[in-house]
Amino acid sequence: MQKLLRVEMTEQLAIGSLALTALATDWRKLHFPEASDAQFADGYAQAGRFGILMDRAREIDRSVTAAQVSNRLADSSAARTP
């Protein structure tokens, strides 16, 4: 899956996908300013795979939306903040 995602992202960047290009720009600003398109695609694919592994490890229900997961994480983070 990671390889497929990496290949697809590299192809989309090559054809100038606006959404993916914007995402790559943000990724570079926040994390890796020197990353090539290939390095971005690889890093992003790795992050996606890590997310899936964490879902499994934490037994997260994958039928919930990303917004619901985000809200739950924010709630649990707020509960730990003094």
ZAGUTOR-304940 format. One line per field, with one value per atom (N, C-alpha, C, CB): x negated, z, y negated; atom name; chain. Coordinates in nm, 4 decimals, always signed. Each point is the difference from the previous one (the first is absolute). Last residue first. Glycine has a CB too. Example, Ala and Ser with C-alpha at 12.3 -4.5 7.8 and 13.67 -1.06 7.14 Angstrom:
// ZAGUTOR-304940
x = [-1.2850;-0.0820;+0.0770;-0.1184;+0.0894;+0.0890;-0.0900;+0.1892];
z = [+0.7080;+0.0060;+0.0730;-0.2145;+0.2075;+0.0000;+0.0000;+0.1246];
y = [+0.2250;-0.1190;-0.1090;+0.0628;+0.5092;-0.1190;-0.1200;+0.1173];
at = [N;CA;C;CB;N;CA;C;CB];
ch = [A;A;A;A;A;A;A;A];
// end
This chain:
// ZAGUTOR-304940
x = [+0.2465;+0.0310;+0.0688;-0.1938;+0.2260;-0.0656;+0.0361;+0.0036;+0.1818;-0.1329;-0.0727;-0.0113;+0.4434;+0.0155;-0.1338;+0.2048;-0.1845;+0.0438;+0.0133;+0.1193;-0.2128;-0.1154;+0.0348;-0.0823;+0.4223;-0.0922;-0.1237;+0.0822;+0.2348;+0.0591;-0.0951;+0.2268;-0.3508;-0.0050;+0.0551;+0.0231;+0.0093;-0.1390;-0.0145;-0.0753;+0.4970;-0.0335;-0.1431;+0.1631;-0.0163;+0.0667;-0.0334;+0.1851;-0.3413;-0.0682;+0.0600;-0.0521;+0.2642;-0.1264;-0.0746;-0.0117;+0.4006;+0.0318;-0.1266;+0.2206;-0.2621;+0.0380;+0.0315;+0.0904;-0.1764;-0.1237;+0.0311;-0.1116;+0.4729;-0.0602;-0.1283;+0.2273;-0.0357;+0.0246;-0.0723;+0.0257;-0.0631;+0.1226;+0.0337;+0.0825;-0.4518;-0.0296;+0.1252;-0.2048;+0.0524;+0.1061;-0.0190;+0.1588;-0.5539;+0.0851;+0.0995;-0.1848;-0.1898;+0.1333;+0.0992;-0.0479;-0.4407;+0.0929;+0.1441;-0.1514;-0.1938;-0.0551;+0.0959;-0.2311;+0.3376;+0.0095;-0.0466;-0.0357;-0.0076;+0.1420;+0.0146;+0.0520;-0.4819;+0.0478;+0.1485;-0.1745;-0.0217;-0.0515;+0.0472;-0.2010;+0.3049;+0.0776;-0.0463;+0.0343;-0.2782;+0.1343;+0.0872;-0.0203;-0.4040;-0.0118;+0.1369;-0.2358;+0.2103;-0.0124;-0.0115;-0.1110;+0.1136;+0.1300;-0.0031;+0.0459;-0.4490;+0.0870;+0.1384;-0.1260;-0.1797;-0.0408;+0.0887;-0.2359;+0.2977;+0.0477;-0.0374;-0.0210;-0.1460;+0.1436;+0.0600;+0.0081;-0.4657;+0.0265;+0.1480;-0.2078;+0.0760;-0.0415;+0.0319;-0.1811;+0.2604;+0.0921;-0.0334;+0.0291;-0.3243;+0.1286;+0.0965;-0.0374;-0.3713;-0.0174;+0.1297;-0.2440;+0.2348;-0.0105;-0.0139;-0.1060;+0.1059;+0.1326;-0.0031;+0.0554;-0.4308;+0.0421;+0.1427;-0.2415;+0.0103;+0.0515;+0.0401;+0.0793;-0.2568;-0.0837;+0.0545;-0.1955;+0.4009;-0.0072;-0.0761;+0.0124;+0.2640;-0.1214;-0.0144;+0.0159;+0.3360;-0.0839;-0.1349;+0.2084;+0.1523;+0.0085;-0.1071;+0.2406;-0.1993;-0.0095;-0.0096;+0.1309;-0.0545;-0.1369;-0.0188;-0.0165;+0.4462;-0.0867;-0.1429;+0.1484;+0.1670;+0.0186;-0.0930;+0.2385;-0.2370;-0.0547;+0.0107;+0.0630;+0.1395;-0.1463;-0.0665;+0.0165;+0.4490;-0.0357;-0.1517;+0.2183;-0.0477;+0.0183;-0.0388;+0.1849;-0.1840;-0.1090;+0.0078;-0.0027;+0.3510;-0.1210;-0.1207;+0.0920;+0.3208;+0.0145;-0.1276;+0.2453;-0.2246;-0.0011;+0.0055;+0.1114;-0.3306;+0.1222;-0.0056;+0.0225;-0.3454;+0.0371;+0.1314;-0.1267;-0.1498;+0.0990;+0.0549;+0.0598;-0.3837;-0.0580;+0.0984;-0.1449;+0.2840;-0.0865;-0.0578;-0.0560;+0.3037;+0.0874;-0.0803;+0.1723;-0.4061;+0.0640;+0.0864;-0.0017;-0.1895;-0.1056;+0.0581;-0.1703;+0.4551;-0.0289;-0.1067;+0.0609;+0.0431;+0.1130;-0.0266;+0.1549;-0.4713;-0.0001;+0.1111;-0.0945;+0.0788;-0.1173;-0.0030;-0.1268;+0.4569;+0.0273;-0.1150;+0.1388;-0.1998;+0.1047;+0.0306;+0.0965;-0.3916;-0.0621;+0.1014;-0.1601;+0.3156;-0.0863;-0.0637;-0.0456;+0.3058;+0.0816;-0.0868;+0.1801];
z = [+3.2124;+0.1343;-0.0029;+0.0840;-0.4520;+0.0197;+0.1371;-0.2485;+0.0593;+0.0582;+0.0277;-0.1203;-0.0877;+0.1311;+0.0696;-0.0834;-0.3621;+0.0937;+0.1409;-0.1858;-0.1639;+0.0228;+0.1025;-0.2350;+0.0853;+0.0872;+0.0318;-0.0981;-0.1986;+0.1326;+0.0945;-0.1041;-0.3464;+0.0653;+0.1415;-0.2225;-0.0470;+0.0374;+0.0723;-0.1963;+0.0246;+0.1110;+0.0470;-0.0883;-0.2927;+0.1207;+0.1210;-0.1416;-0.2786;+0.0410;+0.1292;-0.2406;+0.0372;+0.0594;+0.0521;-0.1543;-0.0819;+0.1278;+0.0715;-0.0923;-0.3430;+0.0937;+0.1384;-0.1923;-0.1663;+0.0471;+0.1006;-0.2189;+0.1849;-0.0895;+0.0605;-0.0900;+0.1754;+0.0420;-0.0949;+0.2419;-0.2646;-0.0639;+0.0413;-0.0063;+0.1699;-0.1254;-0.0718;-0.0185;+0.5467;-0.0933;-0.1285;+0.1904;+0.1563;-0.0386;-0.1054;+0.0520;+0.2349;-0.0306;-0.0296;+0.1457;-0.0667;+0.0967;-0.0200;+0.0106;-0.2963;+0.1348;+0.1062;-0.0948;-0.3658;+0.0406;+0.1436;-0.2376;+0.0515;+0.0065;+0.0535;-0.1926;+0.0956;+0.1281;+0.0177;-0.0078;-0.4034;+0.1057;+0.1378;-0.1421;-0.2231;-0.0055;+0.1075;-0.2464;+0.1957;+0.0512;+0.0029;-0.0868;-0.1151;+0.1452;+0.0641;-0.0233;-0.4428;+0.0480;+0.1520;-0.2160;+0.0118;-0.0153;+0.0515;-0.1970;+0.1822;+0.1048;-0.0060;-0.0083;-0.3315;+0.1269;+0.1142;-0.0836;-0.3344;-0.0029;+0.1295;-0.2515;+0.1904;+0.0232;+0.0006;-0.1077;+0.0040;+0.1393;+0.0327;-0.0018;-0.4490;+0.0850;+0.1469;-0.1644;-0.1496;-0.0231;+0.0907;-0.2381;+0.2443;+0.0596;-0.0124;-0.0545;-0.1623;+0.1453;+0.0731;-0.0248;-0.4426;+0.0328;+0.1508;-0.2241;+0.0564;-0.0129;+0.0387;-0.1820;+0.4181;-0.1401;-0.0034;-0.0828;+0.5102;-0.0561;-0.1469;+0.2283;+0.1183;-0.1135;-0.0718;+0.1199;+0.2809;-0.1067;-0.1244;+0.1776;+0.2262;-0.0760;-0.1184;+0.0692;+0.2894;+0.0377;-0.0702;+0.0436;-0.0930;+0.1384;+0.0388;-0.0152;-0.4322;+0.0929;+0.1446;-0.1610;-0.1765;-0.0045;+0.0969;-0.2391;+0.1878;+0.0607;+0.0069;-0.0872;-0.1508;+0.1452;+0.0740;-0.0364;-0.4296;+0.0399;+0.1512;-0.2241;+0.0307;-0.0007;+0.0448;-0.1851;+0.1289;+0.1149;+0.0103;-0.0205;-0.3567;+0.1187;+0.1266;-0.1166;-0.2825;-0.0037;+0.1219;-0.2530;+0.1852;+0.0463;+0.0003;-0.0879;-0.0766;+0.1410;+0.0541;-0.0352;-0.4315;+0.0870;+0.1482;-0.1826;-0.2280;+0.0823;+0.1005;-0.0268;-0.3524;+0.0569;+0.0746;-0.1807;-0.0380;-0.0887;+0.0570;-0.0827;+0.3269;-0.1325;-0.0962;+0.0387;+0.3953;+0.0082;-0.1370;+0.2386;-0.2036;+0.0117;+0.0116;+0.1097;-0.1150;-0.1295;+0.0041;-0.0457;+0.4478;-0.0896;-0.1365;+0.1229;+0.1899;+0.0369;-0.0916;+0.2386;-0.2912;-0.0404;+0.0312;+0.0389;+0.1091;-0.1463;-0.0479;-0.0153;+0.4764;-0.0394;-0.1522;+0.1995;-0.0203;+0.0333;-0.0447;+0.1956;-0.2448;-0.0900;+0.0244;-0.0071;+0.3031;-0.1312;-0.0999;+0.0480;+0.3781;+0.0083;-0.1360;+0.2429;-0.1963;+0.0000;+0.0000;+0.1197];
y = [-2.0314;-0.0520;-0.1336;+0.1219;+0.2862;-0.1289;-0.0559;-0.0437;+0.4508;+0.0206;-0.1316;+0.2177;-0.2031;+0.0626;+0.0199;+0.1134;-0.2728;-0.1032;+0.0552;-0.1150;+0.4143;-0.0861;-0.1079;+0.0439;+0.2409;+0.0754;-0.0826;+0.2158;-0.4022;+0.0162;+0.0721;+0.0042;-0.0446;-0.1303;+0.0085;-0.1122;+0.4939;-0.0249;-0.1334;+0.1360;-0.0297;+0.0897;-0.0214;+0.1673;-0.4038;-0.0498;+0.0860;-0.0903;+0.2335;-0.1225;-0.0553;-0.0502;+0.4147;+0.0421;-0.1214;+0.1983;-0.2863;+0.0630;+0.0453;+0.0736;-0.2475;-0.1064;+0.0574;-0.1355;+0.4292;-0.0628;-0.1101;+0.0530;+0.3361;-0.0985;-0.0560;-0.0578;+0.5677;-0.1380;-0.0952;+0.0724;+0.4044;-0.0465;-0.1436;+0.2370;+0.0437;-0.0685;-0.0458;+0.1355;-0.0439;+0.0346;-0.0796;+0.0526;+0.0928;-0.1127;+0.0467;-0.1658;+0.3855;+0.0523;-0.1124;+0.1975;-0.2120;-0.0608;+0.0444;-0.1949;+0.3559;+0.0166;-0.0533;-0.0179;-0.0422;+0.1406;+0.0196;+0.0686;-0.4969;+0.0369;+0.1415;-0.1534;+0.0086;-0.0522;+0.0290;-0.1802;+0.2933;+0.0876;-0.0466;+0.0511;-0.3239;+0.1243;+0.0977;-0.0327;-0.3662;-0.0274;+0.1246;-0.2312;+0.2541;-0.0068;-0.0245;-0.0863;+0.0679;+0.1383;+0.0035;+0.0654;-0.4871;+0.0665;+0.1423;-0.1427;-0.0964;-0.0546;+0.0651;-0.2189;+0.3241;+0.0612;-0.0478;+0.0156;-0.2138;+0.1385;+0.0723;+0.0028;-0.4338;-0.0059;+0.1408;-0.2279;+0.1828;-0.0357;-0.0019;-0.1325;+0.2069;+0.1103;-0.0284;+0.0551;-0.3961;+0.1109;+0.1185;-0.0753;-0.2926;-0.0347;+0.1174;-0.2435;+0.2855;+0.0117;-0.0345;-0.0575;+0.0017;+0.1428;+0.0206;+0.0427;-0.4853;+0.0602;+0.1476;-0.1636;-0.1045;+0.0063;+0.0561;+0.0330;-0.3008;+0.1250;-0.0151;+0.0633;-0.3906;+0.0424;+0.1238;-0.0956;-0.1043;-0.1006;+0.0446;-0.1680;+0.4063;+0.0295;-0.0954;+0.2410;-0.3014;+0.1139;+0.0072;+0.1176;-0.4691;+0.0465;+0.1006;-0.0403;-0.1422;-0.1139;+0.0472;-0.1403;+0.4633;-0.0516;-0.1164;+0.0723;+0.1053;+0.1020;-0.0519;+0.1850;-0.4426;-0.0099;+0.0951;-0.0656;+0.0960;-0.1302;-0.0181;-0.0968;+0.4741;+0.0130;-0.1298;+0.1689;-0.1734;+0.0824;+0.0148;+0.1234;-0.3388;-0.0845;+0.0760;-0.1247;+0.3655;-0.0977;-0.0923;+0.0095;+0.2929;+0.0682;-0.0930;+0.2144;-0.3776;+0.0358;+0.0629;+0.0328;-0.1406;-0.1186;+0.0357;-0.1261;+0.4121;+0.0012;-0.1142;+0.2507;-0.1121;-0.1293;-0.0046;-0.0938;+0.4583;-0.0620;-0.1307;+0.2274;+0.0227;-0.0206;-0.0665;+0.1992;-0.0622;-0.1180;-0.0335;+0.0563;+0.3370;-0.1171;-0.1300;+0.1451;+0.2685;-0.0248;-0.1253;+0.2458;-0.1004;-0.0478;-0.0330;+0.1382;+0.0640;-0.1392;-0.0596;+0.0512;+0.4059;-0.0840;-0.1470;+0.1931;+0.1243;-0.0091;-0.0930;+0.2331;-0.1384;-0.0782;-0.0205;+0.0906;+0.1952;-0.1395;-0.0901;+0.0749;+0.3873;-0.0470;-0.1475;+0.2315;-0.0163;-0.0190;-0.0555;+0.1885;-0.0705;-0.1177;-0.0297;+0.0504;+0.3400;-0.1183;-0.1259;+0.1268];
at = [N;CA;C;CB;N;CA;C;CB;N;CA;C;CB;N;CA;C;CB;N;CA;C;CB;N;CA;C;CB;N;CA;C;CB;N;CA;C;CB;N;CA;C;CB;N;CA;C;CB;N;CA;C;CB;N;CA;C;CB;N;CA;C;CB;N;CA;C;CB;N;CA;C;CB;N;CA;C;CB;N;CA;C;CB;N;CA;C;CB;N;CA;C;CB;N;CA;C;CB;N;CA;C;CB;N;CA;C;CB;N;CA;C;CB;N;CA;C;CB;N;CA;C;CB;N;CA;C;CB;N;CA;C;CB;N;CA;C;CB;N;CA;C;CB;N;CA;C;CB;N;CA;C;CB;N;CA;C;CB;N;CA;C;CB;N;CA;C;CB;N;CA;C;CB;N;CA;C;CB;N;CA;C;CB;N;CA;C;CB;N;CA;C;CB;N;CA;C;CB;N;CA;C;CB;N;CA;C;CB;N;CA;C;CB;N;CA;C;CB;N;CA;C;CB;N;CA;C;CB;N;CA;C;CB;N;CA;C;CB;N;CA;C;CB;N;CA;C;CB;N;CA;C;CB;N;CA;C;CB;N;CA;C;CB;N;CA;C;CB;N;CA;C;CB;N;CA;C;CB;N;CA;C;CB;N;CA;C;CB;N;CA;C;CB;N;CA;C;CB;N;CA;C;CB;N;CA;C;CB;N;CA;C;CB;N;CA;C;CB;N;CA;C;CB;N;CA;C;CB;N;CA;C;CB;N;CA;C;CB;N;CA;C;CB;N;CA;C;CB;N;CA;C;CB;N;CA;C;CB;N;CA;C;CB;N;CA;C;CB;N;CA;C;CB;N;CA;C;CB;N;CA;C;CB;N;CA;C;CB;N;CA;C;CB;N;CA;C;CB;N;CA;C;CB;N;CA;C;CB];
ch = [A;A;A;A;A;A;A;A;A;A;A;A;A;A;A;A;A;A;A;A;A;A;A;A;A;A;A;A;A;A;A;A;A;A;A;A;A;A;A;A;A;A;A;A;A;A;A;A;A;A;A;A;A;A;A;A;A;A;A;A;A;A;A;A;A;A;A;A;A;A;A;A;A;A;A;A;A;A;A;A;A;A;A;A;A;A;A;A;A;A;A;A;A;A;A;A;A;A;A;A;A;A;A;A;A;A;A;A;A;A;A;A;A;A;A;A;A;A;A;A;A;A;A;A;A;A;A;A;A;A;A;A;A;A;A;A;A;A;A;A;A;A;A;A;A;A;A;A;A;A;A;A;A;A;A;A;A;A;A;A;A;A;A;A;A;A;A;A;A;A;A;A;A;A;A;A;A;A;A;A;A;A;A;A;A;A;A;A;A;A;A;A;A;A;A;A;A;A;A;A;A;A;A;A;A;A;A;A;A;A;A;A;A;A;A;A;A;A;A;A;A;A;A;A;A;A;A;A;A;A;A;A;A;A;A;A;A;A;A;A;A;A;A;A;A;A;A;A;A;A;A;A;A;A;A;A;A;A;A;A;A;A;A;A;A;A;A;A;A;A;A;A;A;A;A;A;A;A;A;A;A;A;A;A;A;A;A;A;A;A;A;A;A;A;A;A;A;A;A;A;A;A;A;A;A;A;A;A;A;A;A;A;A;A;A;A;A;A;A;A;A;A;A;A;A;A;A;A];
// end
